[in-house]
Amino acid sequence: MALLRWCNQNDHWFRLGLFLFSLIPGLLLLRDTLGDGLGFNPFEALIARTGFWAMFYLLLTLAITPLRRWLGFLCKRLRLKFGKRLADWNFLIKSRRMLGLFSFFYLSWHAGIYLHLELDWNMGWWWQDLRERPFLQMGLLAWILSLLLALTSPQWARRTLGKRWRQLHRAMYPLSILAVAHVLMEAKVGEQEGLVYATLCVTLLLHRLLVNTINRWQRADDDGLEAKR
């Protein structure tokens, strides 16, 4: 509990640690690329690893609000001194934007690898590929939504858009569906990774649906943003 209290009171240090930790997959990827550590098929390795981290941070971003709600409920049931209030988990909410941006970062890297290594930036080949492979269409739509969320993530955009900001950022839900569809449609026979992503995504979206529709699950003080201390 002391650690959680410290994280909430020193959330800037928590976010700095999370930022440095989130850079590690990219740095390891650069190390393996420069050091010939990607195996016999570097393209497949790069695509797989950047795709994994893009999905990892996307689902983690989607999980922040339900995680805060259930951690608060658990702390209340255990009669703990800290963690019962939503405000005790503000450091998680403040970290959500960074997690979403890291998802966009690895997703853009994922797309860039495909365009550079597979197509050599030939837009004619890209357009033909896009028409023939539906999973690329899902991926493109996911990237466009992710770009939109990234561009409107700063505080000035939130202040400028006002109530429309929250409506816009509900695009996180179709984004996650498109990303999972991209993985499932692209997956080779026998691969289970897409099913794991789909299960996690459906669970998180179903939680959101139940919270919004079941009266006794709703909390007037839980608007998905930082809670008042």
Residue frames as a rotation matrix with the C-alpha (Angstrom) as fourth column:
MET 1
0.561 0.828 0.000 0.00
0.828 -0.561 0.000 0.00
0.000 0.000 -1.000 0.00
ALA 2
0.321 -0.533 -0.783 2.89
0.222 -0.761 0.610 2.33
-0.921 -0.370 -0.125 0.70
LEU 3
-0.714 -0.609 0.345 4.10
0.431 0.005 0.902 1.85
-0.551 0.793 0.259 -2.87
LEU 4
-0.148 0.755 0.639 0.66
0.955 -0.058 0.290 2.64
0.256 0.653 -0.712 -4.31
ARG 5
0.721 0.381 -0.579 0.38
0.577 -0.793 0.197 5.76
-0.384 -0.476 -0.791 -2.16
TRP 6
-0.161 -0.872 -0.463 3.82
0.181 -0.487 0.854 6.86
-0.970 0.053 0.236 -3.35
CYS 7
-0.682 -0.062 0.728 2.81
0.715 0.151 0.683 6.30
-0.152 0.987 -0.059 -7.00
ASN 8
0.322 0.905 0.278 -0.31
0.919 -0.369 0.136 8.42
0.225 0.212 -0.951 -6.53
GLN 9
0.756 -0.070 -0.650 1.56
0.314 -0.833 0.455 11.22
-0.574 -0.549 -0.608 -4.77
ASN 10
-0.152 -0.875 -0.460 4.51
-0.376 -0.379 0.845 11.12
-0.914 0.302 -0.272 -7.18
ASP 11
0.616 0.543 0.570 2.72
0.239 0.561 -0.793 10.23
-0.750 0.625 0.216 -10.39
HIS 12
0.769 -0.389 -0.507 5.28
-0.638 -0.516 -0.571 12.13
-0.039 0.763 -0.645 -12.50
TRP 13
-0.332 -0.911 0.244 7.99
-0.887 0.389 0.249 9.68
-0.322 -0.133 -0.937 -11.40
PHE 14
-0.054 0.411 0.910 5.66
0.016 0.911 -0.411 6.76
-0.998 -0.008 -0.056 -12.03
ARG 15
0.896 0.442 -0.048 5.02
-0.015 -0.079 -0.997 8.01
-0.445 0.893 -0.064 -15.57
LEU 16
0.334 -0.859 -0.389 8.72
-0.942 -0.318 -0.107 8.53
-0.032 0.402 -0.915 -16.16
GLY 17
-0.483 -0.493 0.723 9.42
-0.535 0.820 0.202 4.94
-0.693 -0.289 -0.660 -15.11
LEU 18
0.314 0.699 0.642 6.61
0.230 0.600 -0.766 3.70
-0.921 0.389 0.027 -17.32
PHE 19
0.847 -0.060 -0.528 7.96
-0.484 -0.496 -0.721 5.74
-0.219 0.866 -0.449 -20.24
LEU 20
-0.137 -0.986 -0.095 11.45
-0.978 0.120 0.169 4.28
-0.155 0.116 -0.981 -19.86
PHE 21
-0.380 0.068 0.923 10.05
-0.173 0.975 -0.143 0.76
-0.909 -0.213 -0.358 -19.51
SER 22
0.618 0.751 0.231 7.94
0.126 0.195 -0.973 1.21
-0.776 0.630 0.026 -22.66
LEU 23
0.529 -0.525 -0.666 11.03
-0.838 -0.447 -0.313 2.18
-0.134 0.724 -0.677 -24.65
ILE 24
-0.187 -0.711 0.678 12.70
-0.585 0.635 0.505 -1.15
-0.789 -0.302 -0.535 -23.90
PRO 25
0.378 0.333 0.864 10.89
0.393 0.787 -0.476 -3.21
-0.838 0.519 0.167 -26.61
GLY 26
0.999 0.009 -0.046 11.89
-0.035 -0.499 -0.866 -0.65
-0.031 0.867 -0.498 -29.23
LEU 27
0.336 -0.941 0.045 15.50
-0.925 -0.320 0.206 -0.53
-0.179 -0.111 -0.978 -28.07
LEU 28
-0.111 -0.327 0.939 15.71
-0.225 0.928 0.297 -4.32
-0.968 -0.178 -0.176 -28.08
LEU 29
0.725 0.445 0.526 14.26
0.415 0.327 -0.849 -4.35
-0.550 0.834 0.052 -31.56
LEU 30
0.850 -0.482 -0.210 16.89
-0.514 -0.675 -0.530 -1.86
0.114 0.559 -0.821 -32.74
ARG 31
0.023 -0.875 0.484 19.63
-0.818 0.262 0.512 -3.92
-0.575 -0.408 -0.710 -31.11
ASP 32
0.053 0.056 0.997 18.49
0.185 0.981 -0.065 -7.10
-0.981 0.188 0.042 -32.82
THR 33
0.941 0.308 0.141 18.10
0.205 -0.185 -0.961 -5.32
-0.269 0.933 -0.237 -36.16
LEU 34
0.645 -0.753 -0.134 21.59
-0.750 -0.589 -0.299 -3.83
0.147 0.293 -0.945 -36.08
GLY 35
-0.246 -0.786 0.567 23.12
-0.870 0.437 0.228 -7.00
-0.427 -0.437 -0.792 -34.65
ASP 36
-0.395 0.149 -0.907 21.48
-0.672 0.626 0.395 -9.50
0.627 0.765 -0.147 -37.03
GLY 37
-0.962 0.038 0.269 19.43
-0.197 0.583 -0.789 -10.95
-0.187 -0.812 -0.553 -34.19
LEU 38
-0.193 0.966 -0.171 16.13
-0.886 -0.247 -0.393 -11.29
-0.422 0.076 0.904 -36.07
GLY 39
0.043 0.184 0.982 16.63
-0.009 0.983 -0.184 -14.82
-0.999 -0.001 0.044 -37.38
PHE 40
-0.665 -0.373 0.647 16.32
0.540 0.360 0.761 -16.11
-0.517 0.855 -0.038 -40.93
ASN 41
-0.132 0.679 0.722 13.27
0.849 -0.299 0.436 -13.95
0.512 0.671 -0.537 -41.74
PRO 42
-0.876 -0.321 -0.361 13.87
0.472 -0.724 -0.503 -10.41
-0.100 -0.611 0.786 -40.41
PHE 43
-0.717 0.654 0.240 10.68
-0.370 -0.649 0.665 -9.04
0.591 0.388 0.708 -41.99
GLU 44
0.151 0.806 -0.572 8.43
0.199 0.542 0.816 -11.56
0.968 -0.237 -0.079 -40.22
ALA 45
-0.239 -0.321 -0.916 10.25
0.939 0.162 -0.302 -10.99
0.245 -0.933 0.263 -36.93
LEU 46
-0.986 -0.165 -0.015 9.92
0.165 -0.967 -0.193 -7.21
0.017 -0.192 0.981 -37.15
ILE 47
-0.436 0.897 0.077 6.26
-0.388 -0.264 0.883 -7.38
0.812 0.355 0.463 -38.15
ALA 48
0.159 0.511 -0.845 5.42
0.506 0.693 0.515 -9.84
0.848 -0.509 -0.148 -35.38
ARG 49
-0.409 -0.413 -0.814 7.22
0.909 -0.109 -0.402 -7.95
0.077 -0.904 0.420 -32.61
THR 50
-0.993 0.092 0.072 5.97
-0.094 -0.995 -0.021 -4.47
0.070 -0.027 0.997 -33.48
GLY 51
-0.265 0.955 -0.137 2.45
-0.271 0.063 0.961 -5.84
0.926 0.291 0.242 -33.95
PHE 52
-0.009 0.215 -0.976 2.58
0.775 0.619 0.129 -7.53
0.632 -0.755 -0.173 -30.56
TRP 53
-0.697 -0.336 -0.633 3.64
0.694 -0.537 -0.479 -4.38
-0.179 -0.774 0.608 -28.73
ALA 54
-0.847 0.490 0.209 1.10
-0.327 -0.788 0.521 -2.24
0.420 0.373 0.828 -30.57
MET 55
0.064 0.905 -0.421 -1.67
0.000 0.422 0.906 -4.62
0.998 -0.058 0.026 -29.43
PHE 56
-0.245 -0.239 -0.940 -0.20
0.880 0.351 -0.319 -4.92
0.406 -0.905 0.124 -25.94
TYR 57
-0.930 -0.168 -0.328 -0.33
0.306 -0.849 -0.431 -1.17
-0.206 -0.501 0.841 -25.32
LEU 58
-0.614 0.785 0.079 -3.70
-0.408 -0.402 0.820 -0.82
0.676 0.471 0.567 -27.04
LEU 59
0.165 0.697 -0.698 -5.33
0.328 0.629 0.705 -3.41
0.930 -0.345 -0.125 -24.78
LEU 60
-0.444 -0.388 -0.808 -3.52
0.887 -0.062 -0.457 -2.05
0.127 -0.920 0.372 -21.74
THR 61
-0.979 0.141 0.144 -4.90
-0.137 -0.990 0.035 1.42
0.148 0.014 0.989 -22.51
LEU 62
-0.226 0.960 -0.164 -8.38
-0.356 0.075 0.932 -0.04
0.907 0.269 0.325 -22.87
ALA 63
0.074 0.217 -0.973 -8.00
0.621 0.754 0.215 -1.85
0.780 -0.621 -0.079 -19.54
ILE 64
-0.819 -0.551 0.157 -7.06
0.220 -0.556 -0.801 1.17
0.529 -0.622 0.577 -17.41
THR 65
-0.418 0.720 0.554 -10.59
-0.765 -0.608 0.213 2.32
0.490 -0.335 0.805 -16.53
PRO 66
0.623 0.657 -0.424 -11.99
-0.305 0.703 0.642 -1.14
0.721 -0.271 0.638 -15.65
LEU 67
-0.074 -0.733 -0.676 -8.77
0.584 0.518 -0.625 -1.93
0.808 -0.441 0.390 -13.78
ARG 68
-0.833 -0.208 0.513 -9.16
-0.203 -0.747 -0.633 1.17
0.515 -0.631 0.580 -11.63
ARG 69
0.057 0.956 0.287 -12.78
-0.822 -0.118 0.557 0.34
0.566 -0.267 0.780 -10.89
TRP 70
0.685 0.258 -0.681 -12.06
-0.003 0.936 0.352 -3.26
0.728 -0.240 0.642 -9.83
LEU 71
-0.389 -0.858 -0.336 -8.95
0.508 0.105 -0.855 -2.43
0.769 -0.503 0.395 -7.85
GLY 72
-0.665 0.227 0.711 -10.96
-0.562 -0.779 -0.277 0.16
0.491 -0.584 0.646 -5.93
PHE 73
0.448 0.891 -0.074 -13.73
-0.679 0.393 0.621 -2.38
0.582 -0.228 0.781 -5.30
LEU 74
0.370 -0.383 -0.847 -11.22
0.385 0.892 -0.235 -4.99
0.846 -0.239 0.477 -4.13
CYS 75
-0.714 -0.687 0.132 -9.51
0.210 -0.390 -0.896 -2.57
0.667 -0.613 0.423 -1.74
LYS 76
-0.308 0.692 0.653 -12.88
-0.831 -0.530 0.169 -1.59
0.463 -0.490 0.739 -0.31
ARG 77
0.663 0.594 -0.456 -13.90
-0.350 0.784 0.512 -5.21
0.662 -0.180 0.728 0.26
LEU 78
0.138 -0.718 -0.682 -10.55
0.634 0.593 -0.496 -5.94
0.761 -0.364 0.538 1.94
ARG 79
0.920 0.323 -0.222 -11.03
0.380 -0.599 0.705 -2.85
0.095 -0.733 -0.674 4.13
LEU 80
-0.071 -0.997 0.036 -7.67
0.990 -0.075 -0.118 -1.43
0.120 0.028 0.992 3.16
LYS 81
0.122 0.057 -0.991 -6.75
0.522 -0.853 0.016 2.11
-0.844 -0.520 -0.134 4.15
PHE 82
-0.335 -0.308 -0.890 -5.59
-0.542 -0.710 0.450 3.05
-0.771 0.633 0.071 0.67
GLY 83
-0.994 -0.107 -0.013 -7.07
-0.062 0.466 0.883 2.27
-0.089 0.878 -0.470 -2.73
LYS 84
-0.399 0.914 0.072 -10.79
0.702 0.355 -0.618 2.46
-0.591 -0.196 -0.783 -1.89
ARG 85
0.351 0.532 -0.771 -11.34
-0.029 -0.816 -0.577 5.80
-0.936 0.225 -0.271 -3.60
LEU 86
0.807 -0.025 0.590 -11.13
0.585 0.170 -0.793 6.32
-0.081 0.985 0.152 -7.36
ALA 87
0.868 -0.474 0.148 -8.74
-0.433 -0.868 -0.243 9.19
0.244 0.146 -0.959 -6.71
ASP 88
0.456 -0.723 0.519 -6.25
-0.408 0.348 0.844 6.74
-0.791 -0.597 -0.136 -5.20
TRP 89
0.110 -0.363 0.925 -5.74
0.662 0.721 0.205 5.37
-0.742 0.590 0.319 -8.72
ASN 90
0.844 0.234 -0.483 -5.34
-0.111 -0.805 -0.583 8.67
-0.525 0.546 -0.653 -10.53
PHE 91
-0.112 -0.965 -0.236 -1.76
-0.621 -0.117 0.775 7.75
-0.775 0.233 -0.587 -11.43
LEU 92
-0.440 0.040 0.897 -3.19
0.514 0.830 0.215 5.01
-0.736 0.556 -0.385 -13.67
ILE 93
0.626 0.753 0.202 -5.55
0.635 -0.342 -0.692 7.42
-0.452 0.562 -0.693 -15.42
LYS 94
0.646 -0.443 -0.622 -2.74
-0.454 -0.878 0.154 9.94
-0.614 0.182 -0.768 -15.92
SER 95
-0.432 -0.865 0.255 -0.66
-0.335 0.416 0.845 7.19
-0.837 0.280 -0.470 -17.55
ARG 96
0.244 0.636 0.732 -3.37
0.415 0.614 -0.672 6.15
-0.877 0.468 -0.114 -20.01
ARG 97
0.885 0.097 -0.455 -2.54
-0.309 -0.608 -0.731 8.77
-0.348 0.788 -0.508 -22.63
MET 98
-0.036 -0.986 -0.165 1.11
-0.930 -0.028 0.367 7.71
-0.367 0.167 -0.915 -22.69
LEU 99
-0.404 -0.052 0.913 0.14
-0.014 0.999 0.050 4.06
-0.915 0.007 -0.404 -23.09
GLY 100
0.643 0.715 0.273 -2.10
0.327 0.066 -0.943 4.97
-0.692 0.696 -0.192 -26.02
LEU 101
0.696 -0.453 -0.557 0.71
-0.685 -0.653 -0.324 6.94
-0.217 0.607 -0.764 -27.65
PHE 102
-0.412 -0.847 0.335 3.08
-0.677 0.531 0.510 4.00
-0.610 -0.017 -0.792 -27.30
SER 103
0.055 0.511 0.858 0.48
0.372 0.787 -0.493 1.83
-0.927 0.346 -0.146 -29.02
PHE 104
0.938 0.286 -0.195 0.41
-0.034 -0.485 -0.874 4.34
-0.345 0.826 -0.445 -31.88
PHE 105
0.240 -0.939 -0.247 4.23
-0.888 -0.315 0.335 4.44
-0.392 0.139 -0.910 -31.91
TYR 106
-0.564 -0.478 0.674 4.60
-0.256 0.877 0.407 0.68
-0.785 0.057 -0.617 -32.31
LEU 107
0.369 0.760 0.536 1.65
0.451 0.358 -0.818 0.52
-0.813 0.543 -0.211 -34.73
SER 108
0.848 -0.111 -0.518 3.29
-0.441 -0.691 -0.573 3.16
-0.294 0.715 -0.635 -36.94
TRP 109
-0.242 -0.967 0.081 6.57
-0.826 0.249 0.505 1.26
-0.508 0.055 -0.859 -36.77
HIS 110
-0.242 0.286 0.927 4.65
0.193 0.951 -0.243 -1.88
-0.951 0.120 -0.285 -37.75
ALA 111
0.781 0.612 0.123 3.13
0.279 -0.166 -0.946 -0.13
-0.558 0.774 -0.300 -40.77
GLY 112
0.570 -0.642 -0.513 6.43
-0.759 -0.650 -0.032 1.48
-0.313 0.407 -0.858 -41.72
ILE 113
-0.409 -0.718 0.563 8.20
-0.439 0.696 0.568 -1.90
-0.800 -0.015 -0.600 -41.78
TYR 114
0.153 0.564 0.811 5.56
0.547 0.636 -0.545 -3.27
-0.823 0.527 -0.211 -44.15
LEU 115
0.944 0.260 -0.201 5.80
0.009 -0.630 -0.777 -0.26
-0.328 0.732 -0.597 -46.47
HIS 116
0.370 -0.887 -0.276 9.61
-0.874 -0.433 0.220 -0.20
-0.315 0.160 -0.936 -46.47
LEU 117
-0.528 -0.699 0.482 10.64
-0.545 0.715 0.439 -3.85
-0.651 -0.030 -0.758 -46.48
GLU 118
-0.172 0.550 0.817 7.68
0.450 0.782 -0.432 -5.40
-0.876 0.294 -0.382 -48.29
LEU 119
0.663 0.616 0.425 6.78
0.670 -0.235 -0.704 -2.67
-0.334 0.752 -0.568 -50.81
ASP 120
-0.440 -0.894 0.090 9.83
0.875 -0.404 0.267 -0.36
-0.202 0.197 0.959 -50.90
TRP 121
-0.400 0.390 -0.829 7.33
0.139 -0.869 -0.476 2.52
-0.906 -0.306 0.293 -50.57
ASN 122
-0.986 0.156 0.062 5.76
0.057 -0.041 0.998 1.74
0.158 0.987 0.031 -53.94
MET 123
-0.608 0.794 0.013 2.28
-0.491 -0.363 -0.792 3.22
-0.624 -0.487 0.611 -53.60
GLY 124
-0.117 0.543 -0.832 1.01
-0.931 0.233 0.283 1.37
0.347 0.807 0.478 -56.68
TRP 125
-0.562 -0.155 -0.812 1.86
0.021 0.979 -0.201 -1.96
0.827 -0.130 -0.548 -55.10
TRP 126
-0.981 0.191 -0.033 0.37
0.018 -0.079 -0.997 -0.73
-0.193 -0.978 0.074 -51.81
TRP 127
-0.355 0.904 -0.239 -2.95
-0.880 -0.409 -0.242 0.16
-0.317 0.124 0.940 -53.46
GLN 128
-0.066 0.284 -0.956 -3.11
-0.641 0.723 0.259 -3.21
0.765 0.630 0.135 -55.20
ASP 129
-0.796 -0.298 -0.526 -2.24
0.195 0.697 -0.690 -5.00
0.572 -0.652 -0.497 -51.96
LEU 130
-0.870 0.483 0.104 -4.88
-0.342 -0.436 -0.832 -3.01
-0.357 -0.759 0.544 -50.11
ARG 131
-0.096 0.880 -0.465 -7.61
-0.993 -0.053 0.104 -4.01
0.067 0.471 0.879 -52.57
GLU 132
0.032 0.049 -0.998 -6.70
-0.433 0.901 0.030 -7.69
0.901 0.432 0.050 -52.51
ARG 133
-0.524 -0.328 -0.786 -6.03
0.512 0.617 -0.598 -8.22
0.681 -0.716 -0.155 -48.79
PRO 134
0.416 0.837 0.356 -8.91
0.187 -0.462 0.867 -7.19
0.890 -0.294 -0.348 -46.47
PHE 135
0.547 -0.219 -0.808 -6.79
0.837 0.130 0.531 -7.50
-0.011 -0.967 0.254 -43.33
LEU 136
-0.631 -0.766 0.120 -4.70
0.773 -0.634 0.016 -4.58
0.064 0.103 0.993 -44.63
GLN 137
-0.228 0.652 0.723 -7.88
0.158 -0.708 0.688 -2.52
0.961 0.271 0.058 -44.92
MET 138
0.760 0.473 -0.447 -8.63
0.467 0.082 0.881 -3.24
0.453 -0.877 -0.158 -41.25
GLY 139
0.070 -0.843 -0.534 -5.08
0.975 -0.054 0.213 -2.28
-0.209 -0.536 0.818 -40.35
LEU 140
-0.674 -0.295 0.677 -5.25
0.535 -0.827 0.172 0.97
0.509 0.478 0.716 -42.29
LEU 141
0.264 0.854 0.448 -8.51
0.094 -0.485 0.869 1.98
0.960 -0.188 -0.208 -40.63
ALA 142
0.708 -0.080 -0.702 -7.04
0.700 0.217 0.681 1.13
0.098 -0.973 0.210 -37.22
TRP 143
-0.368 -0.924 -0.107 -3.96
0.927 -0.373 0.032 3.27
-0.069 -0.088 0.994 -37.94
ILE 144
-0.435 0.276 0.857 -6.10
0.286 -0.861 0.422 6.23
0.854 0.428 0.296 -39.08
LEU 145
0.690 0.723 0.019 -8.16
0.166 -0.184 0.969 6.10
0.704 -0.665 -0.247 -35.87
SER 146
0.458 -0.606 -0.651 -5.00
0.880 0.204 0.430 5.73
-0.128 -0.769 0.626 -33.81
LEU 147
-0.590 -0.656 0.470 -3.48
0.738 -0.675 -0.016 8.76
0.328 0.337 0.883 -35.55
LEU 148
0.026 0.704 0.710 -6.63
0.098 -0.708 0.699 10.78
0.995 0.051 -0.087 -34.82
LEU 149
0.868 0.293 -0.400 -6.49
0.383 0.115 0.916 9.86
0.315 -0.949 -0.012 -31.14
ALA 150
0.050 -0.943 -0.330 -2.77
0.991 0.005 0.134 10.63
-0.124 -0.334 0.934 -30.96
LEU 151
-0.558 -0.261 0.788 -3.19
0.529 -0.844 0.094 14.07
0.640 0.469 0.609 -32.55
THR 152
0.160 0.721 0.674 -5.98
-0.251 -0.631 0.734 14.98
0.955 -0.286 0.080 -30.11
SER 153
0.363 -0.052 -0.930 -4.31
0.726 0.642 0.248 13.55
0.584 -0.765 0.271 -27.00
PRO 154
-0.714 -0.696 0.074 -2.53
0.480 -0.564 -0.671 16.73
0.509 -0.444 0.737 -25.75
GLN 155
-0.446 0.521 -0.728 -4.18
0.753 -0.222 -0.620 18.81
-0.484 -0.824 -0.294 -23.01
TRP 156
-0.745 0.164 -0.646 -4.72
-0.314 -0.941 0.123 21.77
-0.588 0.295 0.753 -25.36
ALA 157
-0.793 0.487 -0.366 -6.79
-0.236 0.307 0.922 19.54
0.561 0.817 -0.129 -27.66
ARG 158
-0.505 0.606 -0.615 -8.81
0.818 0.562 -0.119 18.31
0.274 -0.563 -0.780 -24.70
ARG 159
-0.506 0.289 -0.812 -9.52
0.395 -0.759 -0.517 21.89
-0.766 -0.583 0.270 -23.60
THR 160
-0.835 0.128 -0.534 -10.34
-0.484 -0.633 0.605 23.01
-0.261 0.764 0.591 -27.14
LEU 161
-0.723 0.542 -0.428 -12.71
-0.061 0.567 0.822 20.15
0.688 0.620 -0.377 -27.94
GLY 162
-0.453 0.553 0.700 -14.44
-0.890 -0.325 -0.319 20.17
0.051 -0.767 0.639 -24.56
LYS 163
0.138 0.614 0.777 -17.23
-0.585 0.684 -0.436 17.58
-0.799 -0.395 0.454 -24.37
ARG 164
0.820 0.177 -0.544 -16.52
-0.569 0.357 -0.741 16.52
0.063 0.917 0.393 -27.94
TRP 165
-0.211 -0.974 -0.078 -13.11
-0.925 0.225 -0.307 15.25
0.317 0.008 -0.948 -26.80
ARG 166
-0.486 0.073 0.871 -14.66
-0.539 0.760 -0.364 12.41
-0.688 -0.646 -0.330 -24.81
GLN 167
0.637 0.764 0.107 -16.98
-0.326 0.393 -0.860 11.53
-0.699 0.513 0.499 -27.68
LEU 168
0.546 -0.519 -0.658 -14.05
-0.776 -0.017 -0.630 11.50
0.316 0.855 -0.412 -30.09
HIS 169
-0.470 -0.867 0.167 -11.94
-0.859 0.406 -0.312 9.30
0.203 -0.290 -0.935 -27.85
ARG 170
0.226 0.587 0.777 -14.65
-0.524 0.746 -0.411 6.67
-0.821 -0.315 0.477 -27.75
ALA 171
0.643 -0.123 -0.756 -13.10
-0.716 0.252 -0.651 5.79
0.271 0.960 0.074 -31.11
MET 172
-0.438 -0.799 0.411 -10.83
-0.895 0.431 -0.117 3.68
-0.083 -0.419 -0.904 -28.92
TYR 173
0.000 0.525 0.851 -13.54
-0.388 0.784 -0.484 1.00
-0.922 -0.330 0.203 -28.99
PRO 174
0.950 0.312 -0.037 -13.85
-0.154 0.359 -0.921 0.57
-0.273 0.880 0.389 -32.78
LEU 175
0.298 -0.923 -0.243 -10.07
-0.902 -0.188 -0.388 0.95
0.313 0.335 -0.889 -33.00
SER 176
-0.409 -0.457 0.790 -9.56
-0.748 0.663 -0.004 -2.08
-0.522 -0.593 -0.613 -30.75
ILE 177
0.459 0.653 0.602 -12.11
-0.106 0.713 -0.693 -4.09
-0.882 0.254 0.397 -32.79
LEU 178
0.899 -0.163 -0.406 -10.36
-0.427 -0.132 -0.894 -3.19
0.092 0.978 -0.188 -36.07
ALA 179
-0.050 -0.993 0.104 -6.96
-0.992 0.038 -0.122 -4.09
0.117 -0.110 -0.987 -34.63
VAL 180
-0.266 0.027 0.964 -8.19
-0.441 0.885 -0.147 -7.50
-0.857 -0.464 -0.223 -33.46
ALA 181
0.786 0.594 0.171 -9.91
-0.082 0.375 -0.924 -8.10
-0.613 0.712 0.343 -36.82
HIS 182
0.556 -0.674 -0.487 -6.62
-0.802 -0.279 -0.529 -7.27
0.220 0.684 -0.695 -38.58
VAL 183
-0.442 -0.774 0.454 -4.75
-0.867 0.498 0.004 -9.88
-0.229 -0.392 -0.891 -36.54
LEU 184
-0.017 0.521 0.853 -7.45
-0.210 0.833 -0.513 -12.56
-0.978 -0.188 0.095 -36.90
MET 185
0.892 0.424 -0.154 -7.75
-0.206 0.080 -0.975 -12.09
-0.401 0.902 0.159 -40.66
GLU 186
0.406 -0.831 -0.379 -3.98
-0.847 -0.188 -0.497 -12.13
0.342 0.523 -0.781 -41.16
ALA 187
0.029 -0.445 0.895 -3.28
-0.811 0.513 0.281 -15.08
-0.584 -0.734 -0.347 -38.86
LYS 188
-0.474 -0.286 -0.833 -1.98
-0.724 0.665 0.184 -18.31
0.501 0.690 -0.522 -40.33
VAL 189
0.516 0.696 -0.499 -3.68
-0.328 0.699 0.635 -21.63
0.791 -0.164 0.589 -39.64
GLY 190
0.328 -0.329 -0.886 -2.96
0.701 0.713 -0.005 -22.81
0.633 -0.620 0.464 -36.10
GLU 191
-0.734 -0.599 0.320 -1.93
0.261 -0.684 -0.681 -19.44
0.626 -0.416 0.659 -34.71
GLN 192
0.049 0.763 -0.645 -3.71
0.936 0.191 0.296 -18.65
0.349 -0.618 -0.704 -31.44
GLU 193
-0.799 -0.479 -0.362 -2.44
0.587 -0.752 -0.300 -15.12
-0.128 -0.453 0.882 -30.79
GLY 194
-0.775 0.543 0.323 -5.41
-0.213 -0.706 0.675 -13.47
0.594 0.455 0.663 -32.47
LEU 195
0.134 0.854 -0.502 -7.86
0.362 0.430 0.827 -15.47
0.922 -0.293 -0.252 -30.34
VAL 196
-0.231 -0.298 -0.926 -6.11
0.973 -0.068 -0.221 -14.28
0.003 -0.952 0.305 -27.18
TYR 197
-0.991 -0.131 -0.019 -6.38
0.130 -0.989 0.069 -10.66
-0.028 0.066 0.997 -28.33
ALA 198
-0.464 0.883 0.074 -10.02
-0.151 -0.162 0.975 -11.15
0.873 0.441 0.209 -29.30
THR 199
0.114 0.490 -0.864 -10.88
0.769 0.507 0.389 -12.67
0.629 -0.709 -0.319 -25.91
LEU 200
-0.533 -0.397 -0.747 -9.25
0.799 -0.525 -0.291 -9.82
-0.277 -0.753 0.597 -24.02
CYS 201
-0.978 0.162 0.132 -10.84
-0.083 -0.881 0.467 -7.19
0.192 0.445 0.875 -26.24
VAL 202
-0.201 0.965 -0.168 -14.34
0.093 0.190 0.977 -8.70
0.975 0.181 -0.128 -25.97
THR 203
-0.021 0.145 -0.989 -13.98
0.955 0.295 0.023 -8.98
0.295 -0.944 -0.145 -22.19
LEU 204
-0.773 -0.363 -0.521 -12.99
0.525 -0.826 -0.204 -5.32
-0.356 -0.431 0.829 -21.82
LEU 205
-0.863 0.495 0.104 -15.69
-0.280 -0.639 0.716 -4.06
0.421 0.589 0.690 -24.19
LEU 206
-0.079 0.851 -0.519 -18.33
0.407 0.503 0.762 -6.24
0.910 -0.151 -0.386 -22.55
HIS 207
-0.350 -0.122 -0.929 -17.33
0.933 -0.139 -0.333 -4.81
-0.088 -0.983 0.162 -19.19
ARG 208
-0.983 -0.039 -0.177 -17.83
0.021 -0.995 0.102 -1.30
-0.180 0.096 0.979 -20.55
LEU 209
-0.552 0.830 -0.083 -21.24
-0.175 -0.019 0.984 -2.28
0.815 0.558 0.156 -21.95
LEU 210
-0.018 0.545 -0.838 -22.39
0.764 0.548 0.341 -3.82
0.645 -0.634 -0.426 -18.67
VAL 211
-0.638 -0.284 -0.715 -21.23
0.712 -0.571 -0.408 -0.83
-0.292 -0.770 0.567 -16.64
ASN 212
-0.969 0.228 -0.092 -23.21
-0.246 -0.892 0.379 1.49
0.005 0.390 0.921 -18.92
THR 213
-0.393 0.869 -0.301 -26.40
-0.333 0.171 0.927 -0.60
0.857 0.465 0.222 -18.91
ILE 214
0.053 0.391 -0.919 -26.70
0.718 0.625 0.307 -2.11
0.694 -0.676 -0.247 -15.42
ASN 215
0.570 0.285 0.771 -27.81
-0.118 -0.900 0.420 0.55
0.813 -0.331 -0.479 -12.96
ARG 216
0.988 -0.141 0.061 -26.24
-0.046 0.110 0.993 -0.98
-0.147 -0.984 0.102 -9.86
TRP 217
0.329 -0.922 0.204 -22.87
0.930 0.354 0.098 -1.14
-0.162 0.158 0.974 -11.64
GLN 218
0.284 -0.182 0.941 -22.90
0.521 -0.795 -0.311 2.54
0.805 0.578 -0.131 -12.50
ARG 219
0.003 -0.328 -0.945 -21.03
0.933 -0.340 0.120 5.10
-0.361 -0.881 0.305 -10.43
ALA 220
0.890 0.427 0.162 -21.82
0.456 -0.835 -0.308 8.77
0.004 0.348 -0.938 -10.76
ASP 221
0.682 -0.681 -0.267 -18.27
-0.386 -0.646 0.658 9.67
-0.621 -0.346 -0.704 -9.75
ASP 222
-0.211 -0.777 0.594 -16.64
0.242 0.547 0.801 7.41
-0.947 0.313 0.073 -12.36
ASP 223
0.757 0.461 -0.463 -16.53
-0.261 -0.436 -0.861 9.28
-0.599 0.773 -0.210 -15.66
GLY 224
0.787 -0.502 0.360 -13.36
0.617 0.615 -0.491 7.57
0.025 0.608 0.793 -16.85
LEU 225
0.354 -0.672 0.651 -11.22
0.010 -0.693 -0.721 10.62
0.935 0.262 -0.238 -16.09
GLU 226
-0.718 -0.673 -0.179 -9.20
0.228 0.016 -0.974 11.65
0.658 -0.739 0.142 -13.05
ALA 227
0.333 0.836 -0.436 -11.26
0.729 0.065 0.682 11.61
0.598 -0.545 -0.588 -9.85
LYS 228
0.347 -0.160 0.924 -11.28
-0.408 -0.913 -0.005 14.52
0.845 -0.376 -0.382 -7.41
ARG 229
-0.559 -0.643 -0.523 -9.09
0.245 0.475 -0.845 13.96
0.792 -0.601 -0.108 -4.38
